[in-house]
Amino acid sequence: QVQLVESGGGLVQPGGSLRLSCAASGITFSMYTMGWYRQAPGKQRELVARITEDGSINYANSAKGRFTISRDNAKNTVYLQMDSLKPEDTAVYYCSANLLGPTYWGQGTQVTVSS
């Protein structure tokens, strides 16, 4: 059974930082492309960042220069370091895992950026 469990969300002031974690089980983690997506109220889910099994990384334009995705294959965990947060970053953040077939999703963690 595949499980992706996100943690690290919360309330932060504009300009602050948060580090999200996603712990995976039930998959051969090192083989999977891992991603972070987000969904704000009334909007579609969108890609934030993605890291492949060989370490190639893609960022959404909104994340470039502020967010950093990384993975630790020994811990079966993917991270999203978010700096210089803005109110428009407020959303539920979801972890994803994909290997050719269906995409697995976590339950999401809320990030709220507000003063």
Accessible surface in RSA format (square Angstrom, percent):
REM  Atomic radii and reference values for relative SASA: ProtOr
REM  Chains: A
REM  Algorithm: Lee & Richards
REM  Probe-radius: 1.40
REM  Slices: 20
REM RES _ NUM      All-atoms   Total-Side   Main-Chain    Non-polar    All polar
REM                ABS   REL    ABS   REL    ABS   REL    ABS   REL    ABS   REL
RES GLN A   1   188.50 105.4 123.35  90.1  65.15 155.1  54.50 116.0 134.00 101.6
RES VAL A   2    40.83  26.9  18.24  16.5  22.59  54.4  18.24  15.9  22.59  61.3
RES GLN A   3    95.58  53.4  91.65  67.0   3.93   9.4  15.43  32.8  80.15  60.8
RES LEU A   4     8.97   5.0   0.50   0.4   8.47  21.3   0.50   0.4   8.47  22.8
RES VAL A   5    78.19  51.5  75.60  68.4   2.59   6.2  75.60  65.7   2.59   7.0
RES GLU A   6     8.53   4.9   0.00   0.0   8.53  20.3   0.00   0.0   8.53   7.0
RES SER A   7    59.60  50.4  54.87  73.2   4.73  10.9  41.05  87.4  18.55  26.0
RES GLY A   8    36.96  45.6   0.00   N/A  36.96  45.6  24.27  66.6  12.69  28.4
RES GLY A   9    29.24  36.1   0.00   N/A  29.24  36.1   2.35   6.4  26.90  60.2
RES GLY A  10    29.05  35.8   0.00   N/A  29.05  35.8  28.91  79.3   0.14   0.3
RES LEU A  11   133.47  74.3 100.53  71.9  32.94  82.8 100.53  70.6  32.94  88.6
RES VAL A  12    21.99  14.5  16.64  15.1   5.36  12.9  21.99  19.1   0.00   0.0
RES GLN A  13   122.85  68.7 120.79  88.3   2.06   4.9  32.20  68.5  90.65  68.8
RES PRO A  14    61.67  44.9  39.64  36.1  22.03  80.1  40.06  33.1  21.61 134.3
RES GLY A  15    56.13  69.2   0.00   N/A  56.13  69.2  29.65  81.4  26.48  59.3
RES GLY A  16    20.95  25.8   0.00   N/A  20.95  25.8  20.22  55.5   0.73   1.6
RES SER A  17    56.73  47.9  37.55  50.1  19.18  44.2  22.23  47.3  34.50  48.3
RES LEU A  18    33.53  18.7  28.60  20.5   4.93  12.4  33.53  23.5   0.00   0.0
RES ARG A  19   131.48  55.2 117.67  60.0  13.82  32.9  34.93  47.7  96.56  58.5
RES LEU A  20     0.00   0.0   0.00   0.0   0.00   0.0   0.00   0.0   0.00   0.0
RES SER A  21    26.68  22.5  26.65  35.6   0.03   0.1  12.68  27.0  14.01  19.6
RES CYS A  22     0.00   0.0   0.00   0.0   0.00   0.0   0.00   0.0   0.00   0.0
RES ALA A  23    51.33  47.2  48.25  74.5   3.08   7.0  48.35  68.1   2.97   7.9
RES ALA A  24     7.78   7.2   0.05   0.1   7.72  17.6   0.65   0.9   7.12  18.9
RES SER A  25    52.71  44.5  50.41  67.3   2.30   5.3  43.58  92.8   9.13  12.8
RES GLY A  26    54.91  67.7   0.00   N/A  54.91  67.7  23.23  63.8  31.67  70.9
RES ILE A  27    23.67  13.5   2.24   1.7  21.43  51.6  11.01   7.9  12.66  34.4
RES THR A  28    83.40  59.3  74.05  75.1   9.35  22.3  42.49  57.1  40.91  61.8
RES PHE A  29     4.67   2.3   0.94   0.6   3.73   9.7   0.94   0.6   3.73  10.7
RES SER A  30    50.63  42.8  43.31  57.8   7.32  16.9  23.31  49.6  27.32  38.3
RES MET A  31   100.07  51.8  96.11  63.6   3.96   9.4  77.61  66.0  22.46  29.8
RES TYR A  32    27.88  13.0  27.88  15.9   0.00   0.0   3.65   2.7  24.22  29.9
RES THR A  33    26.78  19.0  25.33  25.7   1.46   3.5  11.22  15.1  15.56  23.5
RES MET A  34     0.00   0.0   0.00   0.0   0.00   0.0   0.00   0.0   0.00   0.0
RES GLY A  35     0.82   1.0   0.00   N/A   0.82   1.0   0.57   1.6   0.25   0.6
RES TRP A  36     0.00   0.0   0.00   0.0   0.00   0.0   0.00   0.0   0.00   0.0
RES TYR A  37    46.36  21.6  46.36  26.4   0.00   0.0  19.90  15.0  26.46  32.6
RES ARG A  38    17.82   7.5  17.72   9.0   0.09   0.2   2.58   3.5  15.24   9.2
RES GLN A  39    64.13  35.9  60.00  43.9   4.13   9.8  11.02  23.5  53.11  40.3
RES ALA A  40    22.70  20.9  19.38  29.9   3.32   7.5  19.80  27.9   2.90   7.7
RES PRO A  41   121.48  88.5  93.27  85.0  28.20 102.5 105.64  87.2  15.84  98.4
RES GLY A  42    92.44 114.0   0.00   N/A  92.44 114.0  45.39 124.6  47.05 105.4
RES LYS A  43   142.84  69.7 129.99  79.8  12.85  30.6  81.42  73.3  61.42  65.4
RES GLN A  44   160.43  89.7 147.62 107.9  12.81  30.5  52.85 112.5 107.58  81.6
RES ARG A  45    88.73  37.3  63.60  32.4  25.12  59.8  23.12  31.6  65.61  39.8
RES GLU A  46    83.22  47.8  77.91  58.9   5.30  12.6  31.16  60.3  52.05  42.5
RES LEU A  47    45.61  25.4  36.54  26.1   9.07  22.8  36.54  25.7   9.07  24.4
RES VAL A  48     2.10   1.4   1.63   1.5   0.48   1.1   2.10   1.8   0.00   0.0
RES ALA A  49     0.00   0.0   0.00   0.0   0.00   0.0   0.00   0.0   0.00   0.0
RES ARG A  50    83.48  35.1  83.26  42.4   0.22   0.5  15.08  20.6  68.40  41.5
RES ILE A  51     9.33   5.3   9.33   7.0   0.00   0.0   9.33   6.7   0.00   0.0
RES THR A  52    29.99  21.3  29.99  30.4   0.00   0.0  29.99  40.3   0.00   0.0
RES GLU A  53    91.59  52.6  73.96  56.0  17.63  42.0  25.19  48.7  66.40  54.2
RES ASP A  54   111.15  77.9  73.10  72.8  38.05  90.0  41.66  98.0  69.49  69.3
RES GLY A  55    38.15  47.0   0.00   N/A  38.15  47.0  21.40  58.7  16.74  37.5
RES SER A  56    59.87  50.6  50.35  67.2   9.52  21.9  32.41  69.0  27.46  38.5
RES ILE A  57    71.95  40.9  42.66  31.8  29.30  70.6  42.66  30.7  29.30  79.5
RES ASN A  58    76.68  52.9  73.53  71.1   3.15   7.6  10.96  26.4  65.72  63.5
RES TYR A  59    57.37  26.8  40.35  23.0  17.02  44.3  35.26  26.5  22.11  27.3
RES ALA A  60    25.52  23.5  16.72  25.8   8.81  20.0  25.52  35.9   0.00   0.0
RES ASN A  61   126.08  86.9 105.31 101.8  20.77  50.0  32.80  79.0  93.28  90.2
RES SER A  62    56.42  47.7  37.69  50.3  18.73  43.2  44.83  95.5  11.59  16.2
RES ALA A  63     0.35   0.3   0.22   0.3   0.13   0.3   0.35   0.5   0.00   0.0
RES LYS A  64   120.56  58.8 103.28  63.4  17.28  41.1  59.29  53.4  61.26  65.3
RES GLY A  65    87.96 108.5   0.00   N/A  87.96 108.5  44.82 123.0  43.14  96.6
RES ARG A  66    33.59  14.1  27.47  14.0   6.11  14.6  25.27  34.5   8.32   5.0
RES PHE A  67     6.13   3.1   0.15   0.1   5.98  15.6   0.15   0.1   5.98  17.1
RES THR A  68    72.84  51.8  71.90  72.9   0.93   2.2  44.39  59.6  28.44  43.0
RES ILE A  69     2.47   1.4   0.00   0.0   2.47   6.0   0.00   0.0   2.47   6.7
RES SER A  70    47.36  40.0  45.91  61.3   1.45   3.3  33.98  72.4  13.38  18.8
RES ARG A  71    40.16  16.9  13.66   7.0  26.51  63.1  14.06  19.2  26.10  15.8
RES ASP A  72    43.34  30.4  38.95  38.8   4.39  10.4  13.88  32.7  29.47  29.4
RES ASN A  73    66.60  45.9  50.96  49.2  15.64  37.7  20.64  49.7  45.96  44.4
RES ALA A  74   101.47  93.3  55.64  85.9  45.83 104.3  67.60  95.2  33.88  89.7
RES LYS A  75   139.68  68.1 119.17  73.1  20.50  48.8  73.36  66.0  66.32  70.6
RES ASN A  76    54.65  37.7  54.65  52.8   0.00   0.0   6.70  16.1  47.95  46.3
RES THR A  77    12.48   8.9  12.48  12.7   0.00   0.0   4.61   6.2   7.87  11.9
RES VAL A  78     0.00   0.0   0.00   0.0   0.00   0.0   0.00   0.0   0.00   0.0
RES TYR A  79    29.39  13.7  29.39  16.7   0.00   0.0  16.00  12.0  13.39  16.5
RES LEU A  80     0.00   0.0   0.00   0.0   0.00   0.0   0.00   0.0   0.00   0.0
RES GLN A  81    58.13  32.5  58.05  42.4   0.08   0.2  28.73  61.2  29.40  22.3
RES MET A  82     0.00   0.0   0.00   0.0   0.00   0.0   0.00   0.0   0.00   0.0
RES ASP A  83    52.61  36.9  52.61  52.4   0.00   0.0  19.43  45.7  33.18  33.1
RES SER A  84    60.01  50.7  55.30  73.8   4.71  10.8  19.84  42.3  40.16  56.3
RES LEU A  85     2.43   1.4   0.00   0.0   2.43   6.1   0.00   0.0   2.43   6.5
RES LYS A  86    89.10  43.5  88.57  54.3   0.54   1.3  39.83  35.8  49.28  52.5
RES PRO A  87    74.50  54.3  67.43  61.5   7.07  25.7  67.82  56.0   6.69  41.6
RES GLU A  88   121.46  69.7  96.20  72.8  25.26  60.1  62.39 120.7  59.07  48.2
RES ASP A  89     0.42   0.3   0.40   0.4   0.02   0.1   0.02   0.1   0.40   0.4
RES THR A  90    37.04  26.3  33.25  33.7   3.78   9.0  31.08  41.7   5.96   9.0
RES ALA A  91     1.55   1.4   0.93   1.4   0.62   1.4   1.55   2.2   0.00   0.0
RES VAL A  92    42.41  27.9  42.28  38.3   0.12   0.3  42.28  36.7   0.12   0.3
RES TYR A  93     0.00   0.0   0.00   0.0   0.00   0.0   0.00   0.0   0.00   0.0
RES TYR A  94    34.89  16.3  34.89  19.8   0.00   0.0   7.97   6.0  26.92  33.2
RES CYS A  95     0.00   0.0   0.00   0.0   0.00   0.0   0.00   0.0   0.00   0.0
RES SER A  96     6.42   5.4   6.42   8.6   0.00   0.0   0.00   0.0   6.42   9.0
RES ALA A  97     0.00   0.0   0.00   0.0   0.00   0.0   0.00   0.0   0.00   0.0
RES ASN A  98    47.13  32.5  45.72  44.2   1.41   3.4  14.31  34.5  32.81  31.7
RES LEU A  99    65.15  36.3  51.36  36.7  13.79  34.7  53.42  37.5  11.74  31.6
RES LEU A 100   177.15  98.7 137.30  98.2  39.85 100.2 144.09 101.2  33.06  89.0
RES GLY A 101    38.93  48.0   0.00   N/A  38.93  48.0  29.08  79.8   9.85  22.1
RES PRO A 102   103.07  75.1  88.23  80.4  14.84  53.9 100.64  83.1   2.43  15.1
RES THR A 103    55.36  39.4  34.19  34.7  21.17  50.4  14.59  19.6  40.77  61.6
RES TYR A 104    74.27  34.7  71.52  40.7   2.74   7.1  41.79  31.4  32.48  40.0
RES TRP A 105   103.58  41.6  75.25  36.4  28.32  66.5  58.67  31.3  44.91  72.9
RES GLY A 106     9.70  12.0   0.00   N/A   9.70  12.0   2.46   6.8   7.23  16.2
RES GLN A 107   114.73  64.2  83.46  61.0  31.27  74.4  71.71 152.6  43.02  32.6
RES GLY A 108    12.02  14.8   0.00   N/A  12.02  14.8   0.51   1.4  11.51  25.8
RES THR A 109    19.67  14.0  13.66  13.8   6.02  14.3   8.18  11.0  11.50  17.4
RES GLN A 110    85.08  47.6  76.87  56.2   8.21  19.6  49.52 105.4  35.56  27.0
RES VAL A 111     0.00   0.0   0.00   0.0   0.00   0.0   0.00   0.0   0.00   0.0
RES THR A 112    41.57  29.6  41.57  42.1   0.00   0.0  29.82  40.1  11.75  17.8
RES VAL A 113     4.30   2.8   0.00   0.0   4.30  10.4   0.00   0.0   4.30  11.7
RES SER A 114    54.03  45.7  47.37  63.2   6.66  15.3  19.00  40.5  35.03  49.1
RES SER A 115   125.15 105.8  65.47  87.4  59.68 137.5  47.36 100.8  77.79 109.0
END  Absolute sums over single chains surface
CHAIN  1 A     6021.9       4543.3       1478.6       3125.3       2896.6
END  Absolute sums over all chains
TOTAL          6021.9       4543.3       1478.6       3125.3       2896.6
